[in-house]
Structures are given as structure tokens and as C-alpha cells.
Amino acid sequence: MSESTVVAEIEELTVEVGGRRIVEGVSLRVLPGRVTALVGASGGGKTTTGRALLGEFPSGARVTGSVRVDEALVGYVPQHPAAVLNPARQVGALLYDIARGQVRELPRRARRAAARERVLDALEMAQLPDVPRLLRRFPHQLSGGQQQRVVLAQALLLGARVVVADEPTTGQDALTKRRVVDELAAVAARGIGVVLLSHDLETVRALADEVLVMRDGRVVESGPTERVWLAPSQPWTRELLSEQPTLGGDTPAASDSCTVLRVRDLRARYRGVEVLHTPELALRSGECLAVLGRSGSGKTTLARCMAGLHRTYEGAVLLDGVALPRSLRDRARHQLAAVQYVFQDARASFDERRPVLDQVARTAIRLRGVSPREALAEASKVLNSLGLADELADRSPARLSGGELQRAALARALLARPRVLVCDEITSGLDTVTRRGILDLLVGLLRDRDDLSLVLITHDLDTARLASRIAVLDAGEVVQQGAAEDILTAPVHPFTVSLTEKQAMRKRSAGKRLVE
């Protein structure tokens, strides 16, 4: 590939903020029709490097090196898609604005039809179903996966020659991930250069032509994807690519313990439309229940009903046999502390103007009556245990990575000393090393605290294996539930079957590579 075909290039990029180098000496080339992936731990510099192609850097950053985009329009698909979607405008209006800008040279009568055709084509390419209904929705009415696909459609509408995809499969089920992989591969096949920033190693291996492994702002290893996967030269790369470990022992079974939370004949509505029906679901004390399903299946709606964040429903959510008020604003302080919710989009759950440490400590002050001094000390201890040093905790949320903020959100919930911890896709945006640490921590919490129960909202089968029981949701209905071993060894619903078959194929493939 000749130098003239390079559409974007970064050379010896160094970004320093507040005396700390968050990116140091990074170089990469973006070639048409090729996918370059940046992988590494949260806070390793991937997003800063990717956003440099858009000419965007953190506030107050000192930047050296060079970034060249050779007359290329750069599209960006962010990790948190809600941040770039106007909440006050319907999806159709957002997309038509872009499409009309692309057809301004056409006669007036032809513009409307051409813009509509472009929008519908982009939505189809982004794998978004039920187009007419979706166009009338506002961003907050979409699931996280749907929001990401709308943003991808925006990038396609722009006609970009370079697409920076920042965690495009975060929070999505296996079937949706496959569609995203297919779409990004099709984008590259059209001659567009793709820069993929991801913790999802399966997606990286399926898509990327070249991989750059980052740690602490530096590229520690790079090369063709298969070479890096099969023969990594650096210890950090080997650790990053290692298989998900067994979490060590069984999750405590709670068959004989009392039910702490029960969902009974729950029918949740959104703008008058029923989106979830759960006749019966029970969580016992000391138990881990995984709620498994694809994007848009109703998992988050169920979790939000439990936490008092979605109040438009019939039926009941009971704590110790007593119905909880539908809205968290009507719940007593002990009820708020008892059921804590960890958001999938951690960044949106923090106040950008206050240090993270103060916000985490506030939970203990407000819900447990702890003094500010004691709360700060406890918050620092919990954050440290999750891998966030005091220097990071004293920063504003804007200066932390998505993975770091997810850990801070978990710490904030733990400071309430909850009896039920509802975790909504909290590992979906984390690298493999950090994900293992979070899951190990959750296992330890269940073992150390007999009074703690865990609800894991997930699309990921490996994460669901942490649970003692699994409930599978599809199209707003609980289609299968029972002991985790039974669900995983004898799946009934097509979604569960597809996940187990995919994992079996992956293991067979890994074994074949090992033999070779």
C-alpha cells in the first residue's frame, strides 16, 4: 500500500493534561478499506488517540506530534451514544438534517425523496428494524444498542472516508454484535478506513486487519491481527488476550434462604405501549440472578422497575414481601439503600462538575447518615479496592475513562451497603483484565456478605455464568428461567441456543489453534 493511499495518519502523538501524559509517542496509519484496532485497559489512551483524528483533545491538553487527515471526512461513533443524540428531537429529524445536507445540489423537488432514500438505506445498513416506528422515537426511547446503531447510521450518512468506532458493540447481545461486525466489515469493503477502539476482543479479531495494543498511553505491541493473537510478544498482551478464567468455586446457592425481592405480574409500559411482562421472578438472599437477553428485550426496563426508576407499570416489586413504591422519590431511605442500581452509562450518572470521590461518599452520607469525614475515608477505601487510586478519585468525571467511571459507579452503590445490587451491563465497556477483576470482586462480595443479592443485567453468556440462576428475556417476555446450569446445558429459546452454540464453536476453534 503506497503512502498516497493513506487517508489519515498520526505520528508521535503525545497528549499531556495537568502534567500527566495520557498518550505518549503514538503513531498509526489509516488505510482505505482497512480496519485498525486499538485495544488495552480502560484509561490506556485509546479514546484520546481516536478522537485526535477529529482534532479533538481534552481541555487544557498540551499536544505534540502530528495528526493528518488527507481531505477525509471523519465520522465518529462514540462509546456513549446518548451524548451525541439531541434528546429533544426525534430520530428521524436528526437523520434527515444530515441527509438534506448531502443532497443540497439536487433540485428542490428531488431533495425530499433523495434524503428519505439515504436515511432508509443508512438505517438498513445499520441493522435497525421497524424503521417507520423508530423514526418517530426520541433517543431516550431507544435501548443502548439502538442508540449506537443510530449514531452509526449518522456516520454512514455523512459519507465519511474514515470512521472511528469507539466501543461500537458495548452493551449489545451476541446476535447484534454479529450484525455490527458485518456492517463495519461492509463499511471497510466500500473503501472506508475504520479505526476500532474496543475492549471486545472477539469483535476485534473478527474485524481488524491490524492491532495496536496500548498500555498507560503507549503502544506496547502492534502488528497483523492474527500474529498478535497467536504469537503475542509482550506479557501485557498475553494477559489481555487470555481466556476468561473460571471465577473460582460456585456462586453460593440460596435455595433454602428467604426471598428478598420478588417481581409479581409486572406489566411495564412506555408511552402507553406494553414493553415488558414478567409474571413471576424471585431473588433470594445471597443469590446471583442473571437476566439475559438481546438489546431491546426489556432487561433494563425490568431493572429500572426494581430500582424505582421506571414507574409506569402494573403489578408489584416486593422487598421482604412489602410492595415498594413505584418511584424512588416515594421510597423511604432504608428502601433506597436496600436496592441500588449501577447504570450501564456510568458517565451520564455522574455530575461533571464535582470530583468523583465526593459523589461516591455522598451515598453514605445521604442513605446511612455517616459523617462527611468517615464517608470520604470509606469511599476512598472502596474505590482503591476497585483499582481507582486517590489521584484518580479526586478528578472530575470528564477526566476518567468509561471503564474507570463504571468502577466508580459500582463503588458508589456499594457505599449504601445494599441488600440488592442491580448491575446493568457494568462489564460491557471494560477490557478483559478489568472485567475479570470486577467479576471476581462481585463473587467475593457474595461470599463475604450473606445478606447481599445480585441481579446481573447482561447480554453476555460468560458474565451470566457467574449466576446461580438465569432468566432469559426476549421481546419483553420471560421465555426461560431456572438454574444456571440447566439453562446453559439445555437451552430452549433460540437466543440462548445461539449463545451457547457460539461459545462452543469458539472453544473448538481455540482448541484447534492450540493443537496447530
Residue pairs with C-beta under 8 A, 6 or more apart in sequence:
1 31
5 31
5 32
6 29
6 30
6 31
6 70
7 30
7 31
7 32
7 69
7 70
7 72
7 161
7 162
7 193
8 29
8 30
8 53
8 67
8 68
8 69
8 70
8 72
8 74
8 162
8 193
8 195
9 27
9 28
9 29
9 30
9 66
9 67
9 68
9 70
10 26
10 27
10 28
10 29
10 49
10 52
10 53
10 65
10 66
10 67
10 68
11 27
11 65
11 66
11 68
12 25
12 26
12 27
12 64
12 65
12 66
13 23
13 25
13 26
13 27
13 49
13 52
13 63
13 64
13 65
13 66
13 67
14 21
14 23
14 24
14 25
14 26
14 63
14 64
14 65
15 21
15 22
15 23
15 45
15 48
15 52
15 57
15 58
15 61
15 62
15 63
15 217
16 22
16 61
16 62
16 63
17 58
17 60
17 61
17 62
17 399
18 60
21 217
22 43
22 45
22 48
22 58
22 217
23 45
23 48
23 49
23 52
23 217
24 45
24 217
24 218
25 65
25 218
25 219
26 45
26 49
26 65
26 212
26 214
26 217
26 218
26 219
27 65
27 219
28 36
28 38
28 49
28 195
28 212
29 36
30 36
30 53
30 162
30 193
30 195
31 193
32 161
32 191
32 192
32 193
33 188
33 189
33 190
33 191
33 192
33 193
34 188
34 193
34 194
34 209
34 210
35 184
35 185
35 188
35 193
35 194
35 195
35 196
35 207
35 208
35 209
35 210
36 193
36 194
36 195
36 196
36 208
36 209
36 210
36 211
36 212
37 195
37 196
37 197
37 198
37 204
37 207
37 208
37 210
37 211
37 212
37 225
38 46
38 49
38 50
38 195
38 196
38 197
38 198
38 211
38 212
38 214
39 46
39 198
39 199
39 201
39 204
39 211
39 212
39 213
39 214
39 240
39 431
40 46
40 213
40 214
40 215
40 240
40 431
41 215
41 240
41 403
41 431
41 433
41 434
42 199
42 401
42 402
42 403
42 404
42 406
42 429
42 430
42 431
42 434
43 400
43 401
43 403
43 404
44 214
44 215
44 216
44 217
44 401
44 431
45 214
45 216
45 217
45 218
46 166
46 197
46 214
47 79
47 166
47 197
47 401
47 402
48 57
48 58
48 217
49 197
49 214
50 76
50 164
50 166
50 195
50 197
51 57
51 76
51 164
52 63
52 67
53 67
53 69
53 74
53 162
53 164
53 195
54 74
54 76
54 164
55 67
55 69
57 63
58 398
58 399
59 398
69 162
72 160
72 161
72 162
72 193
73 158
73 159
73 160
73 161
73 162
74 160
74 161
74 162
74 163
74 164
75 154
75 155
75 156
75 158
75 160
75 162
75 163
75 164
76 84
76 155
76 163
76 164
76 166
77 148
77 151
77 152
77 155
77 163
77 164
77 165
77 166
77 168
78 84
78 151
78 166
79 166
79 167
79 170
79 197
79 402
79 429
80 345
80 347
80 348
80 402
81 139
81 144
81 147
81 148
81 150
81 151
82 139
82 140
82 144
82 147
82 345
82 348
83 347
83 348
84 151
84 154
85 91
85 94
85 139
85 147
85 150
85 151
86 94
86 139
87 138
87 139
87 140
88 138
89 138
90 135
90 136
90 137
90 138
91 134
91 135
91 136
91 137
91 138
91 139
91 142
91 150
92 119
92 135
92 136
94 139
94 150
94 154
95 119
95 122
95 123
95 135
95 150
95 153
95 154
95 157
96 115
96 116
96 119
98 154
98 157
98 158
99 114
99 115
99 116
99 118
99 119
99 122
99 157
100 111
100 115
102 115
102 118
102 157
102 158
102 159
103 110
103 111
103 114
103 115
103 118
104 111
106 114
118 157
119 135
119 153
119 157
120 131
122 153
122 154
122 156
122 157
123 131
123 134
123 153
124 131
125 153
125 156
125 183
125 186
126 149
126 150
126 152
126 153
126 156
126 183
127 149
127 176
127 179
127 180
127 182
127 183
128 134
128 146
128 149
128 150
128 153
134 142
134 146
139 147
139 150
141 270
141 271
142 150
142 296
143 295
143 296
143 300
144 170
144 171
144 172
144 295
144 300
144 344
144 345
144 425
145 171
145 172
145 173
145 176
145 294
145 295
145 296
146 295
146 296
148 168
148 170
148 171
148 172
148 180
149 180
152 165
152 168
152 180
152 183
155 163
156 187
160 192
161 191
161 192
161 193
162 192
162 193
162 194
162 195
163 184
163 187
163 192
163 193
163 194
163 195
164 195
164 197
165 184
165 194
165 195
165 196
165 197
165 198
166 197
167 197
167 198
167 199
167 200
167 402
167 429
168 180
168 184
168 196
168 198
168 203
169 176
169 177
169 180
169 181
169 198
169 200
169 203
170 199
170 200
170 425
170 428
170 429
171 295
171 344
171 425
171 428
171 429
171 459
172 180
172 294
172 295
172 428
172 459
173 293
173 294
173 295
173 297
173 459
173 495
174 294
174 459
174 460
174 461
174 498
174 499
174 502
175 294
175 495
175 498
176 294
176 295
176 459
177 200
177 202
177 203
180 203
181 203
181 206
181 207
184 194
184 196
184 207
185 206
185 207
187 194
188 194
188 207
194 207
196 203
196 204
196 207
196 208
198 204
199 403
199 429
199 430
199 431
199 432
199 435
201 240
201 241
201 432
202 506
204 211
204 225
205 225
205 229
208 225
209 224
209 225
210 222
210 223
210 224
210 225
211 222
211 223
211 224
211 225
211 228
211 229
212 219
212 221
212 222
213 219
213 220
213 221
213 222
213 228
213 232
213 234
213 236
213 237
213 240
214 220
215 236
220 234
220 236
220 237
221 228
221 232
221 233
221 234
221 236
221 237
222 228
228 237
228 241
229 241
230 513
232 238
232 241
239 433
240 431
240 432
240 433
241 432
242 432
243 510
244 432
244 435
244 436
244 462
245 436
247 439
247 440
247 443
247 465
247 466
248 440
248 443
249 443
250 468
251 287
251 288
251 443
251 446
251 466
251 467
251 468
252 286
252 287
252 446
252 447
252 468
253 287
253 468
254 284
254 285
254 286
254 287
254 453
254 468
255 284
257 284
257 285
257 286
257 287
258 284
258 285
258 320
259 282
259 283
259 284
259 285
259 321
260 283
260 284
260 285
260 319
260 320
260 419
260 420
260 453
261 282
261 283
261 306
261 317
261 318
261 319
261 339
261 420
261 453
261 455
262 280
262 281
262 282
262 283
262 316
262 317
262 318
262 321
263 278
263 280
263 281
263 282
263 302
263 305
263 306
263 315
263 316
263 317
263 318
264 279
264 280
264 315
264 316
264 317
264 318
265 278
265 279
265 280
265 314
265 315
265 316
266 276
266 277
266 278
266 279
266 281
266 302
266 305
266 313
266 314
266 315
266 316
266 317
267 274
267 276
267 277
267 313
267 314
267 315
268 274
268 275
268 276
268 277
268 298
268 301
268 302
268 305
268 310
268 312
268 313
269 275
269 312
269 313
270 301
270 312
274 476
275 298
275 301
275 476
276 298
276 301
276 302
276 305
276 313
276 473
276 476
277 476
277 477
277 478
278 302
278 315
278 478
279 478
281 289
281 302
281 471
281 478
281 481
283 289
283 420
283 453
283 455
284 453
285 419
285 450
285 451
285 453
286 446
286 449
286 450
286 451
286 452
286 453
287 453
287 454
287 468
287 469
288 442
288 446
288 453
288 454
288 455
288 456
288 466
288 467
288 468
288 469
289 453
289 454
289 455
289 456
289 467
289 468
289 469
289 470
289 471
290 455
290 456
290 458
290 463
290 464
290 466
290 467
290 469
290 470
290 471
290 484
291 299
291 302
291 303
291 455
291 456
291 457
291 458
291 470
291 471
291 473
292 299
292 458
292 459
292 461
292 464
292 470
292 471
292 472
292 473
292 487
292 495
292 496
292 499
293 299
293 459
293 472
293 473
293 474
293 495
294 459
294 474
294 495
295 459
297 473
297 474
297 475
297 476
298 473
298 475
298 476
298 477
299 424
299 457
299 458
299 459
299 473
300 344
300 424
300 457
301 310
301 476
302 457
302 473
303 341
303 422
303 424
303 455
303 457
304 310
304 341
305 313
305 317
305 326
306 317
306 339
306 341
306 420
306 422
306 455
307 328
307 339
307 340
307 341
307 422
308 324
308 325
308 326
308 327
308 328
308 329
308 330
308 331
308 336
308 339
309 328
309 341
311 326
311 327
312 326
313 326
316 323
316 324
317 323
317 324
317 326
318 324
319 335
319 338
319 339
319 419
319 420
324 331
324 335
324 339
325 331
325 335
328 336
333 366
333 367
336 367
336 416
337 367
337 368
337 416
337 417
337 418
338 418
338 419
338 420
339 418
339 419
339 420
339 422
340 413
340 414
340 416
340 418
340 420
340 421
340 422
341 413
341 422
341 424
342 406
342 409
342 410
342 413
342 421
342 422
342 423
342 424
342 426
343 349
343 409
343 424
344 424
344 425
344 426
344 428
344 457
346 402
346 405
346 406
346 408
346 409
346 426
347 397
347 402
347 405
349 409
350 356
350 359
350 397
350 405
350 408
350 409
351 359
351 397
352 396
352 397
352 398
353 396
354 396
355 393
355 394
355 395
355 396
356 383
356 388
356 392
356 393
356 394
356 395
356 396
356 397
356 400
356 405
356 408
357 376
357 379
357 380
357 383
357 390
357 393
357 394
358 376
359 408
359 412
360 379
360 382
360 383
360 393
360 408
360 411
360 412
360 415
361 372
361 375
361 376
361 378
361 379
361 415
362 375
363 375
363 379
363 412
363 413
363 415
363 416
364 370
364 374
364 375
364 378
364 379
364 415
364 416
365 371
365 372
365 375
367 416
368 415
368 416
368 417
370 378
375 415
378 415
379 393
379 411
379 415
380 390
380 393
382 411
382 414
382 415
383 390
383 392
383 393
383 407
383 408
383 411
384 390
385 441
386 407
386 408
386 410
386 411
386 437
386 438
386 441
387 407
387 434
387 437
388 404
388 407
388 408
388 411
392 400
392 404
393 408
397 405
397 408
400 408
402 429
403 429
403 430
403 431
403 434
406 426
406 427
406 429
406 430
406 438
407 434
407 438
409 426
410 423
410 426
410 438
413 421
414 421
414 445
418 452
419 451
419 452
419 453
420 452
420 453
420 454
420 455
421 445
421 452
421 453
421 454
421 455
422 455
422 457
423 442
423 454
423 455
423 456
423 457
424 457
425 457
425 458
425 459
426 438
427 435
427 438
427 439
427 458
427 460
427 463
428 458
428 459
428 460
430 438
439 463
439 466
442 454
442 456
442 466
443 466
445 452
445 454
446 452
446 454
454 467
456 463
456 464
456 466
456 467
458 464
461 488
461 499
461 500
461 502
461 503
462 503
464 470
464 484
464 488
465 484
465 488
467 484
468 483
468 484
469 481
469 482
469 483
469 484
470 480
470 481
470 482
470 483
470 484
470 487
470 488
471 478
471 480
471 481
472 478
472 479
472 480
472 481
472 487
472 493
472 495
472 496
473 479
474 493
474 495
479 492
479 493
479 495
480 487
480 491
480 492
480 493
480 496
481 487
487 496
488 500
491 497
491 499
491 500
